[in-house]
């Protein structure tokens, strides 16, 4: 052993070599922990995106629903022109915008659940 220590420098080199070989192999527990840590880091990276999603969905949903209820009440009560309201909704693509926002909000979770199956 003294000759090997002289050739390789010291026993520390052999010890470090064995540690390197051990580090190359990962156990199932280490792999699961690494995968879990990766998912947690990904969720933390998406946190600001989720806040923006919720803010946008709530902001536009309140606006959309208040306009819809107002238009419905005016139409039922005979106030205003229903054709003008229909034209405004169609020209501004209000329904499509609302569908896009709802799809943006719920679509990520829906697609993720479908890809897991």
ABEGO torsion letter per residue (X at the ends): XAAAAAAAGBAAAAAAAAAAAAAABBBAAAAAAAAAAAAAAAAAAAAAAAAAAAAAAAAAAAAAAAAAAAAAAAAAAGBEBAAAAAAAAAAAGAAAAAAAAAAAAAAAAAAAAAAAX
